[in-house]
């Protein structure tokens, strides 16, 4: 078993407009991408628990050509608003670091 942080070349979060945050997991090899994809970890239900968002609000896209998985969630507060704690959305990926990939 490996953690997601050990398989990824890049694991990041960032704005996807003022109302969404996207998480990108970009893998070094095709085998690592397929391992993560087939692990069953990247489902809206599982990610809802990890990221603490309602599962119906989570979108997961697998992009084989880029050896990447993209997860998009709505922001809890619009970017730059009074209630926003991370204007650029770049500090939200930490809960994904320790995901176990079988």
C-alpha positions as a Python dict, from the first residue, in 0.01 Angstrom:
ca = {
    (1, 'X'): (0, 0, 0),
    (2, 'X'): (123, 352, -80),
    (3, 'X'): (6, 698, 9),
    (4, 'X'): (-111, 930, -266),
    (5, 'X'): (176, 1167, -190),
    (6, 'X'): (423, 890, -275),
    (7, 'X'): (269, 817, -615),
    (8, 'X'): (211, 1170, -740),
    (9, 'X'): (450, 1391, -926),
    (10, 'X'): (225, 1684, -832),
    (11, 'X'): (-62, 1707, -584),
    (12, 'X'): (-216, 2052, -559),
    (13, 'X'): (-530, 2256, -514),
    (14, 'X'): (-618, 2583, -680),
    (15, 'X'): (-904, 2809, -780),
    (16, 'X'): (-1130, 2692, -1059),
    (17, 'X'): (-1305, 3027, -1075),
    (18, 'X'): (-1441, 3223, -781),
    (19, 'X'): (-1686, 2950, -675),
    (20, 'X'): (-1491, 2624, -712),
    (21, 'X'): (-1166, 2463, -603),
    (22, 'X'): (-997, 2191, -804),
    (23, 'X'): (-753, 1928, -681),
    (24, 'X'): (-502, 1784, -926),
    (25, 'X'): (-321, 1456, -876),
    (26, 'X'): (-63, 1416, -1153),
    (27, 'X'): (127, 1089, -1165),
    (28, 'X'): (479, 1006, -1281),
    (29, 'X'): (392, 688, -1469),
    (30, 'X'): (96, 528, -1641),
    (31, 'X'): (113, 239, -1392),
    (32, 'X'): (86, 474, -1092),
    (33, 'X'): (-209, 655, -1256),
    (34, 'X'): (-388, 325, -1326),
    (35, 'X'): (-317, 202, -973),
    (36, 'X'): (-478, 513, -824),
    (37, 'X'): (-768, 507, -1069),
    (38, 'X'): (-849, 142, -1000),
    (39, 'X'): (-804, 171, -622),
    (40, 'X'): (-1161, 289, -567),
    (41, 'X'): (-1037, 584, -361),
    (42, 'X'): (-1147, 847, -612),
    (43, 'X'): (-1523, 821, -569),
    (44, 'X'): (-1743, 1113, -466),
    (45, 'X'): (-1852, 922, -156),
    (46, 'X'): (-1500, 852, -32),
    (47, 'X'): (-1374, 1200, -119),
    (48, 'X'): (-1674, 1352, 59),
    (49, 'X'): (-1547, 1204, 385),
    (50, 'X'): (-1186, 1307, 326),
    (51, 'X'): (-1258, 1661, 203),
    (52, 'X'): (-1573, 1713, 416),
    (53, 'X'): (-1797, 1813, 126),
    (54, 'X'): (-2133, 1661, 28),
    (55, 'X'): (-2071, 1378, -218),
    (56, 'X'): (-2322, 1510, -471),
    (57, 'X'): (-2112, 1829, -501),
    (58, 'X'): (-1788, 1647, -591),
    (59, 'X'): (-1689, 1591, -952),
    (60, 'X'): (-1409, 1348, -1043),
    (61, 'X'): (-1244, 1342, -1387),
    (62, 'X'): (-982, 1088, -1493),
    (63, 'X'): (-749, 1218, -1764),
    (64, 'X'): (-536, 928, -1894),
    (65, 'X'): (-349, 1135, -2155),
    (66, 'X'): (-210, 1353, -1874),
    (67, 'X'): (-181, 1071, -1618),
    (68, 'X'): (-397, 1291, -1394),
    (69, 'X'): (-705, 1286, -1176),
    (70, 'X'): (-898, 1609, -1121),
    (71, 'X'): (-1146, 1657, -836),
    (72, 'X'): (-1361, 1971, -828),
    (73, 'X'): (-1570, 2095, -535),
    (74, 'X'): (-1768, 2414, -471),
    (75, 'X'): (-1596, 2668, -249),
    (76, 'X'): (-1747, 2714, 96),
    (77, 'X'): (-1725, 3090, 42),
    (78, 'X'): (-1656, 3281, -281),
    (79, 'X'): (-1290, 3359, -343),
    (80, 'X'): (-1195, 3688, -179),
    (81, 'X'): (-1516, 3721, 21),
    (82, 'X'): (-1516, 3808, 389),
    (83, 'X'): (-1562, 3443, 491),
    (84, 'X'): (-1291, 3310, 258),
    (85, 'X'): (-981, 3171, 430),
    (86, 'X'): (-775, 3083, 120),
    (87, 'X'): (-818, 3329, -166),
    (88, 'X'): (-618, 3120, -415),
    (89, 'X'): (-745, 2781, -298),
    (90, 'X'): (-387, 2658, -281),
    (91, 'X'): (-387, 2523, 76),
    (92, 'X'): (-677, 2278, 50),
    (93, 'X'): (-504, 1962, -78),
    (94, 'X'): (-350, 1848, 252),
    (95, 'X'): (-629, 1597, 339),
    (96, 'X'): (-547, 1408, 18),
    (97, 'X'): (-178, 1360, 97),
    (98, 'X'): (-226, 1054, 315),
    (99, 'X'): (-492, 874, 110),
    (100, 'X'): (-404, 505, 98),
    (101, 'X'): (-381, 363, -253),
    (102, 'X'): (-399, -15, -268),
}
